Amino acid sequence: MTDTMNLYIAGVDVKDYAESITWAGDLQQATRTLTVKLERGCRPEVGDKVSFFYAGEKLFSGWVMFADYGKDGNSIECMDKGVYLANNYTFKEYKGTPQAIAKQVCSEFGVKIGTLATKTAITKVTSTGSKSAFKVIEEAYEGEKGKRQYSFRIDDDALYIERAGAT
């Protein structure tokens, strides 16, 4: 791998052991993923903290969720804390500004709050177990249908919401 990137697993830079790194996620997803193929000598464990930097900028922070150890090398799949919002469903009615709803949902699922885009309109989102925590937050900001206006990301274990195209 190049000198412009760093891959930390459990606090140790293992970029020299990485054969390939794939960072994925988009505006439609609650979770960003990092998939890494490693030489056999590097054997991370499920639950290890992972950070990926490129040109000094942190692109990913999460945990090893799956590990596969093979004779030709090891591979891991890592996810950020958005996985808690994507895979946990809620049975509740939420009412308030979108940022108030986001704060309430994140509190319920152990996700910290970063910076949230401000909207003053009061909205109501009802889930009868059919919506993930992420979908509740997304609907509070975007409405039930419509063009994507906001981007959602997890950075350093906190949720950030900003107007799409802001950065």
Phi and psi restraints in degrees (value plus and minus 20) as a CYANA .aco file:
   2 THR   PHI    -106.0   -66.0
   2 THR   PSI     145.8   185.8
   3 ASP   PHI     -93.0   -53.0
   3 ASP   PSI     -32.1     7.9
   4 THR   PHI    -105.6   -65.6
   4 THR   PSI     -20.9    19.1
   5 MET   PHI    -146.7  -106.7
   5 MET   PSI     133.4   173.4
   6 ASN   PHI    -155.1  -115.1
   6 ASN   PSI     121.0   161.0
   7 LEU   PHI    -148.9  -108.9
   7 LEU   PSI      91.0   131.0
   8 TYR   PHI    -124.3   -84.3
   8 TYR   PSI     106.6   146.6
   9 ILE   PHI    -144.4  -104.4
   9 ILE   PSI     102.3   142.3
  10 ALA   PHI      33.1    73.1
  10 ALA   PSI      19.1    59.1
  11 GLY   PHI      62.1   102.1
  11 GLY   PSI     -19.6    20.4
  12 VAL   PHI    -132.3   -92.3
  12 VAL   PSI     111.8   151.8
  13 ASP   PHI     -95.3   -55.3
  13 ASP   PSI      94.9   134.9
  14 VAL   PHI    -133.4   -93.4
  14 VAL   PSI       2.0    42.0
  15 LYS   PHI     -77.7   -37.7
  15 LYS   PSI     -51.3   -11.3
  16 ASP   PHI     -90.8   -50.8
  16 ASP   PSI     -35.1     4.9
  17 TYR   PHI    -116.9   -76.9
  17 TYR   PSI     -29.4    10.6
  18 ALA   PHI    -101.8   -61.8
  18 ALA   PSI     105.9   145.9
  19 GLU   PHI    -110.9   -70.9
  19 GLU   PSI     -54.3   -14.3
  20 SER   PHI    -174.3  -134.3
  20 SER   PSI     129.2   169.2
  21 ILE   PHI    -155.3  -115.3
  21 ILE   PSI     108.1   148.1
  22 THR   PHI    -144.5  -104.5
  22 THR   PSI      99.6   139.6
  23 TRP   PHI    -126.0   -86.0
  23 TRP   PSI     108.5   148.5
  24 ALA   PHI    -159.8  -119.8
  24 ALA   PSI     135.9   175.9
  25 GLY   PHI     126.4   166.4
  25 GLY   PSI     136.0   176.0
  26 ASP   PHI    -171.2  -131.2
  26 ASP   PSI    -195.8  -155.8
  27 LEU   PHI     -81.8   -41.8
  27 LEU   PSI     -43.3    -3.3
  28 GLN   PHI    -103.7   -63.7
  28 GLN   PSI     -28.5    11.5
  29 GLN   PHI    -132.8   -92.8
  29 GLN   PSI     128.8   168.8
  30 ALA   PHI    -103.3   -63.3
  30 ALA   PSI     -45.3    -5.3
  31 THR   PHI    -137.9   -97.9
  31 THR   PSI     119.7   159.7
  32 ARG   PHI    -120.8   -80.8
  32 ARG   PSI     126.2   166.2
  33 THR   PHI    -143.5  -103.5
  33 THR   PSI     137.2   177.2
  34 LEU   PHI    -155.4  -115.4
  34 LEU   PSI     101.4   141.4
  35 THR   PHI    -134.0   -94.0
  35 THR   PSI     109.7   149.7
  36 VAL   PHI    -151.5  -111.5
  36 VAL   PSI     112.2   152.2
  37 LYS   PHI    -121.5   -81.5
  37 LYS   PSI     107.2   147.2
  38 LEU   PHI    -141.6  -101.6
  38 LEU   PSI     134.3   174.3
  39 GLU   PHI     -83.7   -43.7
  39 GLU   PSI     137.7   177.7
  40 ARG   PHI     -77.3   -37.3
  40 ARG   PSI     -51.1   -11.1
  41 GLY   PHI     -88.4   -48.4
  41 GLY   PSI     -34.9     5.1
  42 CYS   PHI    -126.1   -86.1
  42 CYS   PSI      96.3   136.3
  43 ARG   PHI    -150.0  -110.0
  43 ARG   PSI      58.8    98.8
  44 PRO   PHI     -86.2   -46.2
  44 PRO   PSI     139.1   179.1
  45 GLU   PHI    -128.7   -88.7
  45 GLU   PSI     131.0   171.0
  46 VAL   PHI     -77.9   -37.9
  46 VAL   PSI     112.8   152.8
  47 GLY   PHI      80.3   120.3
  47 GLY   PSI     -33.9     6.1
  48 ASP   PHI     -84.0   -44.0
  48 ASP   PSI     120.1   160.1
  49 LYS   PHI     -93.5   -53.5
  49 LYS   PSI     117.2   157.2
  50 VAL   PHI    -149.9  -109.9
  50 VAL   PSI     114.8   154.8
  51 SER   PHI    -152.7  -112.7
  51 SER   PSI     117.5   157.5
  52 PHE   PHI    -144.9  -104.9
  52 PHE   PSI     107.2   147.2
  53 PHE   PHI    -141.5  -101.5
  53 PHE   PSI     123.4   163.4
  54 TYR   PHI    -153.2  -113.2
  54 TYR   PSI     106.3   146.3
  55 ALA   PHI      32.9    72.9
  55 ALA   PSI      19.4    59.4
  56 GLY   PHI      60.9   100.9
  56 GLY   PSI     -25.5    14.5
  57 GLU   PHI    -120.2   -80.2
  57 GLU   PSI     109.8   149.8
  58 LYS   PHI     -95.0   -55.0
  58 LYS   PSI     100.1   140.1
  59 LEU   PHI    -120.8   -80.8
  59 LEU   PSI     -42.6    -2.6
  60 PHE   PHI    -171.8  -131.8
  60 PHE   PSI     120.8   160.8
  61 SER   PHI    -163.6  -123.6
  61 SER   PSI     100.9   140.9
  62 GLY   PHI    -188.8  -148.8
  62 GLY   PSI    -171.8  -131.8
  63 TRP   PHI    -154.5  -114.5
  63 TRP   PSI     134.3   174.3
  64 VAL   PHI     -89.7   -49.7
  64 VAL   PSI     100.5   140.5
  65 MET   PHI    -123.7   -83.7
  65 MET   PSI     -51.1   -11.1
  66 PHE   PHI    -158.9  -118.9
  66 PHE   PSI     121.3   161.3
  67 ALA   PHI    -155.9  -115.9
  67 ALA   PSI     118.7   158.7
  68 ASP   PHI    -150.0  -110.0
  68 ASP   PSI     101.9   141.9
  69 TYR   PHI    -128.5   -88.5
  69 TYR   PSI      98.6   138.6
  70 GLY   PHI    -147.7  -107.7
  70 GLY   PSI     151.1   191.1
  71 LYS   PHI     -89.7   -49.7
  71 LYS   PSI     -44.5    -4.5
  72 ASP   PHI    -115.1   -75.1
  72 ASP   PSI     -22.0    18.0
  73 GLY   PHI     125.7   165.7
  73 GLY   PSI     157.9   197.9
  74 ASN   PHI    -137.5   -97.5
  74 ASN   PSI     131.8   171.8
  75 SER   PHI    -155.4  -115.4
  75 SER   PSI     128.3   168.3
  76 ILE   PHI    -153.4  -113.4
  76 ILE   PSI     130.4   170.4
  77 GLU   PHI    -140.4  -100.4
  77 GLU   PSI     107.7   147.7
  78 CYS   PHI    -137.9   -97.9
  78 CYS   PSI     129.6   169.6
  79 MET   PHI    -156.2  -116.2
  79 MET   PSI     130.8   170.8
  80 ASP   PHI    -107.2   -67.2
  80 ASP   PSI    -199.7  -159.7
  81 LYS   PHI     -88.7   -48.7
  81 LYS   PSI     -27.3    12.7
  82 GLY   PHI     -79.9   -39.9
  82 GLY   PSI     -40.5    -0.5
  83 VAL   PHI     -80.5   -40.5
  83 VAL   PSI     -51.8   -11.8
  84 TYR   PHI     -88.1   -48.1
  84 TYR   PSI     -55.3   -15.3
  85 LEU   PHI     -96.5   -56.5
  85 LEU   PSI     -53.6   -13.6
  86 ALA   PHI     -96.5   -56.5
  86 ALA   PSI     -51.9   -11.9
  87 ASN   PHI    -128.0   -88.0
  87 ASN   PSI     -15.5    24.5
  88 ASN   PHI    -134.0   -94.0
  88 ASN   PSI     110.7   150.7
  89 TYR   PHI    -123.7   -83.7
  89 TYR   PSI     134.4   174.4
  90 THR   PHI    -144.9  -104.9
  90 THR   PSI     130.4   170.4
  91 PHE   PHI    -141.8  -101.8
  91 PHE   PSI      67.1   107.1
  92 LYS   PHI    -187.2  -147.2
  92 LYS   PSI     140.4   180.4
  93 GLU   PHI    -129.6   -89.6
  93 GLU   PSI     108.9   148.9
  94 TYR   PHI    -133.5   -93.5
  94 TYR   PSI     117.7   157.7
  95 LYS   PHI    -161.4  -121.4
  95 LYS   PSI     115.0   155.0
  96 GLY   PHI     129.6   169.6
  96 GLY   PSI    -187.5  -147.5
  97 THR   PHI     -89.5   -49.5
  97 THR   PSI     137.8   177.8
  98 PRO   PHI     -76.2   -36.2
  98 PRO   PSI     -59.2   -19.2
  99 GLN   PHI     -88.7   -48.7
  99 GLN   PSI     -53.4   -13.4
 100 ALA   PHI     -86.5   -46.5
 100 ALA   PSI     -60.7   -20.7
 101 ILE   PHI     -84.8   -44.8
 101 ILE   PSI     -64.1   -24.1
 102 ALA   PHI     -79.2   -39.2
 102 ALA   PSI     -63.3   -23.3
 103 LYS   PHI     -82.9   -42.9
 103 LYS   PSI     -62.4   -22.4
 104 GLN   PHI     -84.8   -44.8
 104 GLN   PSI     -66.4   -26.4
 105 VAL   PHI     -83.8   -43.8
 105 VAL   PSI     -65.8   -25.8
 106 CYS   PHI     -82.1   -42.1
 106 CYS   PSI     -58.6   -18.6
 107 SER   PHI     -81.5   -41.5
 107 SER   PSI     -60.9   -20.9
 108 GLU   PHI     -85.2   -45.2
 108 GLU   PSI     -48.3    -8.3
 109 PHE   PHI    -134.5   -94.5
 109 PHE   PSI      -5.9    34.1
 110 GLY   PHI      51.0    91.0
 110 GLY   PSI      12.1    52.1
 111 VAL   PHI    -129.5   -89.5
 111 VAL   PSI     109.2   149.2
 112 LYS   PHI     -89.7   -49.7
 112 LYS   PSI     142.1   182.1
 113 ILE   PHI    -126.9   -86.9
 113 ILE   PSI     109.3   149.3
 114 GLY   PHI    -117.4   -77.4
 114 GLY   PSI    -149.5  -109.5
 115 THR   PHI    -114.2   -74.2
 115 THR   PSI     112.4   152.4
 116 LEU   PHI    -137.0   -97.0
 116 LEU   PSI     114.0   154.0
 117 ALA   PHI     -78.6   -38.6
 117 ALA   PSI     122.4   162.4
 118 THR   PHI    -115.4   -75.4
 118 THR   PSI     109.3   149.3
 119 LYS   PHI    -152.9  -112.9
 119 LYS   PSI     114.8   154.8
 120 THR   PHI    -112.6   -72.6
 120 THR   PSI     -36.1     3.9
 121 ALA   PHI     -87.0   -47.0
 121 ALA   PSI     119.1   159.1
 122 ILE   PHI    -105.1   -65.1
 122 ILE   PSI     114.6   154.6
 123 THR   PHI    -152.7  -112.7
 123 THR   PSI     144.4   184.4
 124 LYS   PHI    -151.1  -111.1
 124 LYS   PSI     112.5   152.5
 125 VAL   PHI    -147.3  -107.3
 125 VAL   PSI     105.5   145.5
 126 THR   PHI    -134.4   -94.4
 126 THR   PSI     110.6   150.6
 127 SER   PHI    -146.1  -106.1
 127 SER   PSI     107.7   147.7
 128 THR   PHI    -123.9   -83.9
 128 THR   PSI      12.5    52.5
 129 GLY   PHI      75.2   115.2
 129 GLY   PSI     -21.0    19.0
 130 SER   PHI    -114.5   -74.5
 130 SER   PSI     -28.5    11.5
 131 LYS   PHI    -139.4   -99.4
 131 LYS   PSI     116.1   156.1
 132 SER   PHI     -91.6   -51.6
 132 SER   PSI     143.6   183.6
 133 ALA   PHI     -77.0   -37.0
 133 ALA   PSI     -60.3   -20.3
 134 PHE   PHI     -82.5   -42.5
 134 PHE   PSI     -63.4   -23.4
 135 LYS   PHI     -82.8   -42.8
 135 LYS   PSI     -54.8   -14.8
 136 VAL   PHI     -83.2   -43.2
 136 VAL   PSI     -66.7   -26.7
 137 ILE   PHI     -85.0   -45.0
 137 ILE   PSI     -64.7   -24.7
 138 GLU   PHI     -79.8   -39.8
 138 GLU   PSI     -65.5   -25.5
 139 GLU   PHI     -86.4   -46.4
 139 GLU   PSI     -55.1   -15.1
 140 ALA   PHI     -81.0   -41.0
 140 ALA   PSI     -59.2   -19.2
 141 TYR   PHI    -104.6   -64.6
 141 TYR   PSI     -60.7   -20.7
 142 GLU   PHI    -120.3   -80.3
 142 GLU   PSI     -36.1     3.9
 143 GLY   PHI      63.7   103.7
 143 GLY   PSI     158.3   198.3
 144 GLU   PHI     -90.7   -50.7
 144 GLU   PSI     -54.2   -14.2
 145 LYS   PHI    -161.7  -121.7
 145 LYS   PSI     139.1   179.1
 146 GLY   PHI     120.5   160.5
 146 GLY   PSI     158.5   198.5
 147 LYS   PHI     -94.4   -54.4
 147 LYS   PSI     121.1   161.1
 148 ARG   PHI     -83.2   -43.2
 148 ARG   PSI     101.4   141.4
 149 GLN   PHI    -133.4   -93.4
 149 GLN   PSI     -35.6     4.4
 150 TYR   PHI    -150.3  -110.3
 150 TYR   PSI     130.2   170.2
 151 SER   PHI    -129.6   -89.6
 151 SER   PSI     123.6   163.6
 152 PHE   PHI    -142.2  -102.2
 152 PHE   PSI     109.8   149.8
 153 ARG   PHI    -170.3  -130.3
 153 ARG   PSI     136.6   176.6
 154 ILE   PHI    -127.6   -87.6
 154 ILE   PSI     109.9   149.9
 155 ASP   PHI    -158.1  -118.1
 155 ASP   PSI     106.3   146.3
 156 ASP   PHI      30.2    70.2
 156 ASP   PSI      24.6    64.6
 157 ASP   PHI      49.0    89.0
 157 ASP   PSI      -8.0    32.0
 158 ALA   PHI    -139.0   -99.0
 158 ALA   PSI     127.8   167.8
 159 LEU   PHI    -103.9   -63.9
 159 LEU   PSI     111.5   151.5
 160 TYR   PHI    -142.0  -102.0
 160 TYR   PSI     113.0   153.0
 161 ILE   PHI    -147.8  -107.8
 161 ILE   PSI     108.9   148.9
 162 GLU   PHI    -162.3  -122.3
 162 GLU   PSI     140.9   180.9
 163 ARG   PHI     -80.7   -40.7
 163 ARG   PSI     116.3   156.3
 164 ALA   PHI     -77.8   -37.8
 164 ALA   PSI     114.9   154.9
 165 GLY   PHI      65.2   105.2
 165 GLY   PSI     -19.7    20.3
 166 ALA   PHI     -87.7   -47.7
 166 ALA   PSI     -56.4   -16.4
